[in-house]
Amino acid sequence: MKKILAIFLGCAVFLAACNPGDFGSTNDDPTKVIVAPTKALLANAIQVNLPLTVYNGYSVANDYMQYLTPGTSRVLYGARNSAWSSSFREDLNIYAGPLSNLQRIIDLNNSNDPLADNTNGHRDNQLAVARILKAYYFWWMTDRYGDIPYSEALKGTAGGANFSPRYDPQKDIYYDLFKELKEATAQIKTSELPVAGDILFKGNMNKWKMFANTCRMMMALRLIKNDYAKGKTEFTEALAGGVLTGNADNVMYVHLANEVYNNNPLYTGYSVAGESFNGQVMTNSLVDYMKSKDDPRLPVYGEDLGGEVKGCPYGIPQTSVIGFFSRPGRSACTNTSCPSNFFRAPGAPTPIFTYAQVLFTLAEAVKVGYISGTEADAENYYADAIKASFEYYGVYNSVGYADYMANPDVAYDPANGLEQIMSQKWVHMFLQANEAWSDYRRTGYPALVPAANGEIDIIPRREGYPVDEPQINGAKYQEAVQRQGPDALRTRMWWDK
């Protein structure tokens, strides 16, 4: 496995946008991979970026959604001009790395290149998986910034090179992503050779269909404000195509405890990076919410400090904060002594989509009319989602679950149903802050109070473009800003207006 990962990590080298010149092989480094088969490109595109679509903006989205806060409680909501990267690893440019690898897979297959022969899987399956993962990454990108380079992106190489791509309107990006996911799902041929290099699903093409449909269903909820009919159609078609149906279907990226380049990012942050991450602690917003309901997931979420999980006061001046506060995950946790540490163990998997998340989505879909059903149906989805969450975190037992559901603050109330659904979804998706942030921007729930000492008086609506974009791609950057609004954290993107 170490040799395989070393090859995968080297694959991106040949993808650099610049041309080294006509010097034959003089500039070729014999220790670097110059060309790679599509299976290596796919493995690299998954391993480098997929977990970071959950953990990107470690101190950004988790801060906004009040899962974590600096131990000093310095919540400023200041300018956050995030690079075209994971934000967890600023050197991992998603355009020049994972997205270019996926585009390379598409190009090699379309040109019948030997690097895409059937040892890498059937051509249609290679194309379908590359299109699905590419769509997922672009969805993650546009939900962070709004308008981004899309239709003219990934063309910074010889033959049609474009080093100043336009920023596509978010609406156009969304509609094309729906098309890509739908067409790619139909392109999959389960009776043919599965795709190789698939370190997510091990070549299970039915799971790639499920992944694509789940993406499409989640995306459809973003359209409630601006194109309800389109959103409803996309949602119902995706649901009919097949989404997660149980915790056994959870989409989990499996990290390797003994591989430094494939450890869980939170382990890397807290146990390797040192103080800069250990200062990120749980907030009282989440901890108090869970304590008030005797939530059995809380001891799994946070470390025990003196017999309790302690949340840091959120958004107050640094000098007012006294004491120690809980980091995510149980203290002194190892894989053998407490495997329920989902967060900071080196081999803890990263959740991409979970069954509980799907059930909360179905409960919301009933409430907003995307799918038919009564309040009783919404209540059943809501209750089943909480049960699935308890099972996922390893705390389910019938008596404890019944007691929790009997809590007046938890028992379903149709008049407050949407708030309850979204608030419980927020609890379930602890540290999956990007999706929780999108949910908040869509619905206004959970009812979080912005930081009192913030530089702006609302929870931010987007991330700022990379700080060097005005210099690198100035004309297209200015065009996007004129269309979308100021490159500021309070500017709402298309689906948020």
C-alpha atoms as one frame of an Amber mdcrd trajectory, in Angstrom:
protein
   0.000   0.000   0.000   2.874   2.388   0.765   4.285   1.946  -2.738   0.881
   2.480  -4.319   0.233   5.681  -2.388   3.694   6.983  -3.256   2.918   6.516
  -6.936  -0.481   8.151  -6.572   0.958  11.182  -4.815   3.503  11.626  -7.570
   0.933  11.566 -10.347   0.017  15.217 -10.064   3.534  16.315 -10.970   3.051
  15.942 -14.699  -0.172  17.907 -14.586   1.477  21.311 -14.108   0.020  23.916
 -16.420   3.358  25.294 -17.684   5.282  23.902 -20.663   8.919  23.073 -19.753
  10.074  23.955 -23.257  11.544  22.040 -26.155  14.533  20.481 -24.436  13.693
  16.824 -25.061  14.109  14.849 -21.859  16.683  17.225 -20.371  14.196  18.619
 -17.850  12.688  15.234 -16.983  13.289  14.155 -13.401  13.854  10.376 -13.494
  12.488  10.112  -9.944   9.095  11.621 -10.903   6.108  10.073 -12.654   5.752
  11.640 -16.122   2.680   9.748 -17.304   0.229   7.655 -15.349  -2.657   5.304
 -16.125  -6.147   6.431 -15.243  -6.366   4.121 -12.238  -3.486   6.021 -10.597
  -5.076   9.365 -11.456  -8.376   8.300  -9.910  -6.792   7.031  -6.712  -4.880
  10.290  -6.353  -7.986  12.419  -7.004  -9.855  10.551  -4.260  -7.081  10.334
  -1.684  -5.838  13.909  -1.955  -9.138  15.770  -1.692 -12.205  13.689  -0.808
 -11.744  13.728   2.998 -11.021  17.440   2.863 -14.416  18.208   1.340 -15.651
  17.360   4.842 -12.835  18.903   6.873 -11.890  21.874   4.694 -12.043  25.233
   6.373 -11.163  23.547   9.647 -11.429  26.873  11.422 -13.921  28.326   8.940
 -17.148  26.344   8.521 -16.721  24.639  11.914 -16.408  28.114  13.401 -19.417
  29.469  11.520 -21.564  26.498  12.552 -20.367  26.727  16.153 -19.047  23.191
  16.343 -15.565  24.436  17.219 -13.985  27.692  18.237 -10.464  28.809  19.112
  -9.825  28.199  22.799  -9.395  31.939  23.182 -12.885  32.370  21.683 -11.548
  34.843  19.118 -14.373  34.743  16.582 -13.877  37.671  14.261 -15.684  36.756
  11.020 -12.889  38.674   9.314 -11.976  38.444   5.654 -11.426  34.822   4.717
  -9.938  34.687   1.248  -9.523  30.949   0.929  -7.224  29.447  -1.690  -8.464
  27.112  -4.433  -7.630  24.282  -2.093  -8.799  22.253   0.816  -8.020  25.104
   3.206  -6.676  22.356   5.460  -3.723  21.980   3.097  -3.199  25.235   1.243
  -0.691  23.581  -1.106  -3.354  21.260  -2.522  -4.779  23.334  -5.357  -7.904
  21.503  -6.415  -7.831  22.807  -9.981  -4.199  21.862 -10.659  -4.478  18.609
  -8.693  -7.610  16.456  -8.245  -9.791  18.181 -10.850  -6.999  18.089 -13.440
  -6.506  14.390 -12.742 -10.196  13.727 -13.294 -10.230  15.764 -16.496  -7.157
  13.829 -17.625  -9.074  10.559 -17.112 -11.859  11.902 -19.319  -9.451  13.113
 -21.999  -7.451   9.867 -22.095 -10.622   7.820 -22.497 -12.071  10.081 -25.175
  -8.841   9.833 -27.189  -8.563   6.032 -26.763  -5.164   6.433 -25.141  -3.443
   3.195 -23.992  -3.166   4.733 -20.509  -6.950   4.270 -20.275  -7.081   0.671
 -21.528  -9.325  -1.952 -19.944  -6.824  -2.719 -17.188  -8.251   0.495 -15.735
 -11.852  -0.669 -16.152 -14.434  -0.404 -18.896 -14.186   2.932 -20.688 -17.755
   3.980 -19.799 -17.185   3.174 -16.135 -13.970   5.193 -16.086 -15.730   8.155
 -17.671 -18.748   7.890 -15.376 -16.734   7.829 -12.156 -14.519  10.715 -13.264
 -17.598  12.784 -14.168 -19.348  11.998 -10.862 -16.362  12.848  -8.684 -15.600
  15.948 -10.749 -19.205  17.108 -10.277 -18.999  16.480  -6.528 -15.824  18.550
  -6.222 -17.231  21.429  -8.259 -20.393  21.360  -6.101 -18.228  21.639  -2.992
 -16.328  24.542  -4.573 -19.326  26.585  -5.712 -21.036  26.224  -2.338 -17.997
  27.865  -0.740 -17.547  30.806  -3.113 -20.576  31.112  -5.412 -19.538  31.874
  -9.003 -16.285  30.073  -9.879 -14.287  29.089 -12.986 -16.112  26.079 -14.422
 -16.849  25.767 -18.138 -13.467  27.241 -19.146 -11.508  25.691 -16.278  -9.005
  22.814 -16.552  -7.731  24.012 -19.933  -4.371  25.394 -18.848  -2.351  22.984
 -20.995  -1.104  22.931 -24.569  -3.914  22.670 -27.109  -6.694  25.063 -26.213
  -4.892  26.508 -23.210  -6.845  29.065 -21.189  -5.095  30.647 -18.220  -7.825
  33.200 -17.486 -11.097  31.249 -17.363 -14.388  33.034 -16.839 -16.334  32.604
 -13.613 -19.600  30.844 -14.434 -22.772  31.968 -12.648 -23.629  29.551  -9.869
 -27.018  28.816 -11.403 -25.373  27.633 -14.629 -22.916  25.512 -12.679 -25.692
  23.846 -10.699 -27.759  23.039 -13.762 -24.764  21.533 -15.548 -23.810  19.508
 -12.476 -27.311  18.027 -12.386 -26.865  17.033 -16.039 -23.442  15.544 -15.399
 -24.601  13.462 -12.452 -27.656  12.203 -14.316 -25.767  11.317 -17.496 -22.828
   9.764 -15.668 -25.120   7.547 -13.614 -26.795   6.314 -16.797 -23.364   5.722
 -18.343 -22.350   3.175 -15.708 -22.274  -0.412 -16.950 -22.398  -2.761 -13.992
 -21.995  -5.825 -16.225 -18.656  -4.566 -17.555 -15.233  -4.273 -15.936 -15.414
  -2.048 -12.846 -13.219   1.026 -12.597  -9.736   0.411 -11.204  -7.938   2.678
  -8.737 -11.166   3.147  -6.792 -10.041   3.445  -3.182 -13.508   4.614  -2.101
 -15.838   1.843  -3.295 -13.343  -0.800  -4.474 -14.871  -0.789  -7.953 -18.487
  -1.286  -6.841 -20.282   0.546  -9.643 -23.685   0.345  -7.939 -22.240   2.339
  -5.051 -21.074   5.020  -7.478 -24.675   5.258  -8.708 -25.859   5.606  -5.125
 -23.222   8.257  -4.446 -24.242  10.288  -7.517 -27.945  10.099  -6.692 -27.317
  11.134  -3.093 -25.267  14.126  -4.286 -28.042  15.109  -6.657 -30.699  14.825
  -3.954 -28.735  17.007  -1.530 -28.049  19.572  -4.255 -31.749  19.759  -5.132
 -32.632  21.178  -1.727 -30.484  24.228  -2.521 -33.015  25.236  -5.192 -35.995
  25.706  -2.870 -35.720  29.509  -2.934 -34.910  30.115  -6.593 -36.192  27.208
  -8.713 -38.534  25.082  -6.660 -39.902  23.113  -9.610 -36.433  22.199 -10.881
 -35.336  21.230  -7.391 -38.362  19.008  -6.851 -37.824  17.217 -10.159 -34.143
  16.609  -9.481 -34.875  15.423  -5.942 -37.562  12.913  -6.901 -35.561  11.523
  -9.820 -32.478  11.086  -7.643 -34.489   9.409  -4.894 -36.046   7.021  -7.390
 -32.596   6.217  -8.771 -31.421   4.907  -5.412 -29.787   6.565  -2.400 -28.463
   5.327   0.941 -30.926   2.926   2.602 -29.141   2.036   5.841 -26.005   2.647
   7.871 -24.371  -0.175   5.920 -24.501   2.169   2.907 -22.724   5.058   4.646
 -20.138   6.579   2.312 -16.971   6.531   4.389 -13.451   7.343   3.271 -11.233
   4.813   5.049  -7.974   6.210   6.410  -4.931   4.086   7.182  -3.595   4.402
  10.714  -0.087   3.330   9.688   0.185   5.602   6.637   1.214   9.175   7.409
  -0.082  10.445   4.049  -3.437   8.792   4.616  -4.140   9.478   8.296  -7.398
  11.081   9.295  -6.984  14.867   8.865  -8.161  15.545  12.416  -5.531  13.208
  13.789  -2.952  15.041  11.701  -4.242  18.377  12.947  -4.456  17.597  16.637
  -1.712  15.019  17.134   0.849  16.049  14.520   0.362  19.754  13.795   0.366
  20.638  17.467  -0.870  23.684  19.288  -2.519  25.415  16.331  -5.121  22.659
  16.200  -5.307  21.715  19.849  -6.593  25.237  20.410  -9.733  24.334  18.457
 -12.282  23.255  21.056 -16.003  22.521  21.222 -18.388  25.428  21.682 -20.969
  25.900  24.384 -23.541  26.384  21.602 -23.428  22.690  20.746 -22.473  21.302
  24.148 -25.252  23.131  26.013 -27.817  22.160  23.369 -26.909  18.491  23.775
 -26.656  18.623  27.572 -30.135  20.118  27.860 -31.506  16.986  26.190 -29.280
  14.428  27.940 -27.948  13.495  24.524 -25.994  10.208  24.771 -23.837  11.208
  21.786 -22.124  13.999  23.716 -19.507  11.785  25.465 -18.580  10.440  22.027
 -18.300  13.936  20.558 -16.052  15.503  23.177 -13.309  14.607  25.626 -14.080
  14.262  29.305 -12.736  17.070  31.472 -13.435  16.507  35.142 -16.420  14.276
  34.487 -18.073  16.332  31.759 -17.711  17.680  28.255 -16.995  21.401  28.529
 -17.881  23.835  25.791 -16.046  27.101  25.293 -18.149  30.296  25.376 -18.640
  31.343  21.774 -17.858  34.760  20.406 -16.821  36.682  23.513 -13.608  38.651
  24.080 -10.474  36.594  24.593  -9.754  38.060  28.031 -13.132  36.878  29.330
 -12.447  33.183  28.736 -11.030  31.229  31.663 -10.520  27.484  31.912 -10.001
  24.408  29.754 -12.451  23.132  27.159 -13.096  19.850  25.392 -11.578  18.939
  22.070 -13.523  16.633  19.733 -13.253  12.951  20.571 -12.805  11.136  23.839
  -9.601  11.837  25.739  -6.823   9.232  25.803  -8.624   7.343  23.071  -7.034
   4.546  21.034  -8.404   2.285  18.346  -8.488  -0.661  20.740  -9.747   0.918
  23.957 -12.509   3.087  22.526 -13.196   2.537  18.841 -16.101   4.985  19.034
 -13.591   7.846  18.664 -14.810   8.866  15.236 -12.725  11.981  15.086  -9.086
  12.032  16.186  -7.834   8.458  15.779  -5.343   8.146  12.884  -7.481   5.511
  11.164 -10.884   7.020  11.946 -12.907   7.122   8.696 -14.225  10.356   7.222
 -18.014  10.371   6.640 -18.959  11.716   3.214 -22.674  10.842   3.335 -24.561
   8.986   6.085 -27.947   7.317   6.250 -29.110   9.588   9.068 -28.309  12.584
   6.866 -30.486  11.115   4.093 -33.375  10.515   6.516 -33.230  14.098   7.806
 -33.261  15.210   4.174 -36.380  13.137   3.505 -38.074  14.612   6.557 -37.350
  18.096   5.243 -38.509  17.084   1.747 -41.921  16.178   3.159 -42.140  19.497
   4.993 -41.327  21.540   1.878 -43.407  19.406  -0.499 -40.605  17.892  -2.560
 -42.103  14.470  -1.861 -45.659  13.626  -0.882 -46.460  12.808   2.700 -48.173
  13.900   5.882 -46.801  15.315   9.101 -46.790  11.740  10.357 -44.428  10.810
   7.539 -42.142  13.722   8.358 -42.175  12.661  12.011 -41.274   9.070  11.110
 -38.326  10.171   8.971 -37.208  12.488  11.782 -37.410   9.758  14.431 -35.691
   7.209  12.196 -32.925   9.724  11.451 -32.168  10.193  15.136 -32.174   6.424
  15.637 -29.781   5.977  12.709 -27.552   8.681  14.195 -27.506   6.919  17.581
 -26.599   3.674  15.833 -23.886   5.367  13.800 -22.240   6.797  16.917 -22.619
   3.518  18.806 -24.946   4.755  21.561 -28.263   3.178  20.570 -30.334   1.088
  22.929 -34.110   0.932  22.849 -34.686   2.345  26.334 -32.256   5.233  26.005
 -33.597   6.086  22.559 -37.198   6.062  23.809 -36.286   8.320  26.720 -34.538
  10.749  24.393 -37.470  10.889  21.973 -39.841  11.514  24.900 -37.989  14.695
  25.843 -40.407  17.598  25.200 -37.695  19.457  23.305 -37.107  16.458  21.027
 -40.620  15.048  20.528 -41.816  16.090  17.088 -44.053  19.161  16.943 -45.493
  19.884  13.463 -45.581  23.620  14.156 -41.825  23.636  14.752 -41.013  20.600
  12.669 -38.562  22.152  10.230 -36.520  23.744  13.008 -36.411  20.443  14.907
 -35.358  18.516  11.802 -32.585  20.918  10.908 -31.370  21.306  14.495 -31.107
  17.553  15.009 -29.412  17.237  11.634 -26.891  19.853  12.805 -26.166  17.760
  15.905 -25.756  14.577  13.871 -23.373  16.217  11.398 -20.836  17.300  13.998
 -17.664  18.428  12.191 -19.262  17.889   8.760 -19.527  21.622   8.802 -19.628
  22.468   5.104 -22.944  20.729   4.590 -24.283  22.008   7.907 -23.305  25.541
   6.857 -25.230  25.145   3.599 -28.235  23.871   5.549 -28.081  26.911   7.801
 -27.837  29.295   4.872 -30.813  27.596   3.204 -33.132  27.390   6.187 -31.866
  29.655   8.967 -31.651  26.636  11.308 -30.340  25.878  13.811 -31.063  29.284
  15.334 -27.467  30.208  16.058 -26.507  33.569  17.554 -23.673  35.287  15.630
 -20.471  36.109  17.457 -20.964  39.215  19.564 -17.529  40.562  18.700 -17.609
  39.647  15.035 -16.348  42.007  12.362 -19.725  41.516  10.698 -22.984  41.051
  12.567 -24.183  37.916  10.772 -22.867  34.413  10.297 -20.953  34.607   6.982
 -22.707  33.493   3.801 -19.649  32.555   1.729 -15.875  32.402   1.669 -13.843
  35.079  -0.103 -12.027  34.329  -3.358  -8.292  33.554  -3.178  -6.370  36.678
  -2.297  -4.279  36.563  -5.479  -7.192  36.213  -7.933  -7.431  39.970  -8.664
  -3.840  39.827  -9.920  -3.872  36.401 -11.605  -7.285  36.567 -13.308  -8.283
  40.169 -12.683 -10.726  40.862 -15.521 -12.721  37.679 -14.965 -12.621  38.178
 -11.205 -14.046  41.692 -11.543 -16.749  40.415 -13.879 -17.819  37.855 -11.270
 -17.833  40.422  -8.467 -19.948  42.819 -10.529 -22.482  40.063 -11.187 -22.576
  38.283  -7.817 -21.842  41.134  -5.438 -18.876  42.278  -3.357 -16.175  39.713
  -2.613 -17.251  39.774   1.010 -18.462  37.283   3.602 -21.962  38.754   3.847
 -22.670  38.513   0.083 -25.283  35.869  -0.669 -24.745  33.448  -3.519 -27.449
  32.544  -6.069 -29.191  29.742  -4.184 -29.041  31.718  -0.928 -30.931  34.796
  -2.193
